[in-house]
Amino acid sequence: MYGQSIGIQTENVKGLILLLKQGLPVSSFSRLSMILGVPEKSLATTVNIPQRTLTRRKKEGRLKTDESERVLRLACLYERAIEVYGDEDLARQWFHLPVKGLGGKTPLEFADTETGAREVEDMLGRIEDGVVY
């Protein structure tokens, strides 16, 4: 449903909200870093977690709610890209390619805010509909 790529196992939105409020395990962040092929330091910048905070979270074992939501947001975009491209490798590559429709930024760079993430999601919908960028 949501976040399967980072190990989230929930059947419904209520369960997901509870999990987010508890905070995702830091392993979800690390897994996202690995599947996107992005160093943890770069991913931390994208999801707006300062490096010192990330170090603390690793000791604590869990992210805070807002951090968890940002990690989930990016994981869901990746999962959506897999749906559109039909292939994990193609989806991963797309996240790293500059896109004219995003002002020459990569989808990964553009998705560092909620508004940017929505634009990336809209772009995936347009690509799915056959609009080329």
C-alpha positions, 0 to 999 in steps of 0.5 A, a space after each residue: 500500500 504505502 512504503 513497502 519499499 522501505 519495509 512498512 507492513 500495514 494494511 490500512 491508513 489508520 495503521 500507517 498513521 499510527 506507525 508514523 506517529 511512533 516514528 519509522 525505524 531508522 532502518 527505513 531511512 537506510 533502506 531508502 538510501 540503498 534502493 535510491 542509490 543515494 548516500 545517506 548524507 545526501 538523502 538526509 539533505 533531501 528529507 531535511 534531516 540535519 546530519 547531527 540529528 540523523 546520528 542521534 536518531 540512529 542511536 535512538 533507533 527511530 525517526 520523529 513523526 515529521 521525519 518519518 513522513 518525509 521519508 515515506 513521501 519519497 518512498 511513495 514517489 519511488 513506488 509510483 515511479 516503479 508503477 509508471 516505468 514498470 521497472 525498479 532500475 528505470 525508476 531509480 535512474 529517473 530520480 537521478 536525471 535532470 528533467 526539463 519540466 522540473 527546471 533542470 533539477 532531478 526528481 530527487 532534488 525537486 522532491 525535497 518539499 511537499 509542494 515539489 513532491 506533489 509536482 514530481 507525482 503529477 509529472 509521473 502521472 503525465 508520463 504515464 499518460 504519454 506526455 514526454 519531458 
